[in-house]
Amino acid sequence: MNRRELLAGVTALAGTALVPDAGAQSGAQITHVDTKTGGPLLQSSVVKGESLQPEGAAPGAKAYVHFNGPTKQLEALASGFVTLEQGAQPHPPHRHPEEEIMIVGEGTGEFFINGVATQVKTGDMVFAESNVLHGVRNTGQTRMTFYFIKMMGKSSS
């Protein structure tokens, strides 16, 4: 069982309790970006959005990843954007060791932080601390796009 399958199984139960219809998506149909801690260090560069291929299996949810890997100062850094069609969510609320910033670039929806739903719109920003339960759903009438940045600091020895 990989991290994605574990995440889908464990959070489906928590998500069902917090979000109506969260269990409607099967465990295999999620859109989640696993942060890469191994491999070569990320280098300064420009990534053109039109060159990105969509990732994910959740209905109406596609992730596009700009950067994903370790840096000189971070164990891991992942960034990109997610598009959500009307009513879609990438996965049930979940938690992970990385801290995450999400910025709504288009549309409206709601973010869940520790079971509390907050309505958001273009220009709003969300911060989820490490291991805090969080999730998102498009509740608007148009597509919602949000940008994400996930960061994990290097452990001190």
N, C-alpha and C positions, 0 to 999 in steps of 0.2 A: 504494500500500500504506500503510495507516495503522498507528499504533503498536501497536494491538491485534493486527493480522494479523502484523506483524513479530515481536511478542512470542511469539505462538503458534508461529510457524515456528521461530524461533531456539531457544526454550526446549524445544520438543518433543524436540529431539535431546539436549540436556543432561539433561532430565528422564527420558528413557528410560534413560539410563545410570545415573541415581541412584535411580530409584524404579521398582520392578517395575510393569508395566502402565501406566506414565505415557503411553506412546504410544497407548494404547487410545482416548483421546479425540481426535477429529479436531481439527485446528488451528482450525476455525471454532467449535468447541463449548467455549469457555472462558467463565469468569465472572471478569472483571477490572475494577477501577475505575481508569480513567485519571484522574490528578490534573490538574485544570484550573489553568493558570497565568494565563489571561486572564479578562477580564470584570470586573464590579464587585466591589469588596471585600466579603468576608463581613461581615455585620452581626450584632451580638449578638441572639440570638433563641432560641426554643424550637421544636424540630421534634418533633412527635408521631410515634412509631413507626408507629401505625396509618395514618398518612397516606402512608407510603412505598410506592412501587411496586417490585416485585422487578426486578432486572436480571440479565442473564447467560444463557448458552446451554449451559453445562456441565450434563450430566445430574446431578440431585440437588444442585446448587449454585446458590443465589440470593444476590445482594448487595442490600443496602438502604443507600442513601446518605443520611446526615443533612446533611452539609456538604461542599462541594467548590468551592474557588476560592482566590484570593489573599486575604491579610489585610494589615493595616498593617505587620506584621513579617515575614511569610512570603511567599515567591513562590507557594507553594501549600500548602493544607491540605485533606485529604480524610478524612472519618470516616464510620463506619457499622458495619454488621454483616453477616456472611455465615452462612447456614445450610447445613449439609452433611448430606445423608442418609447412611445407612450405606454405607461404602465410597467415598463421593464425594470428589473434590478439585476445586477451582475451576479449576485449570490446573496444568501441570507446574511444577516449581521454576523460578523466574525471578529477575531482578534489575532494579532501577530506581534512578534517582538519588535518590529520596526515602528518608528514613529511615522506618521503620515499627514501630509498636508494635501487638501483637495480644494480646488478653486472652480466654481461654477462658471463656465465660459459661455453657456447658451442654455436657455430654457429655465424650467422650474422643477422642483421636486422636494423631497425631504430626506434629511440625513438623520440617522439614529445614532445617538451617543449614549451608551449605558442605558438603553431602553427609553430614552427621551427623544421623541421625534420633533424636529425643527424644520419649518418650511424654509426653502432657500430659492434664490433666483440669481440671474446673471450678476457676477461680481462678488457674490458671497464666498467666504472662505471657511474651511473647516480644518481643525487640528485634532488628530486622534493620537493620544499618548500611547506608548508601548503597552500592549496587552489589554487595551480598553476595547470593549465590545462596540463595534460601529458598522454602519451599513448605509445604503442609499437606494432610493427608488424614484423614478420619474413619475410625478403625479400631475404633470402638466398636460397640455393639449398638443404640444410640439416636441420634437426631439430635444433631449437634454444632453449636454456635453460637459464633462468635468475633467480637469487636469489633475494629475496626482504626482506627488513626490514622496517616495518612501526612503527613509534613512535609518541605517543601523550603525552606531558608533563601534569603533574597535574596542575590544575588551582590554582592560588593563591587566597586566600580568604581575 
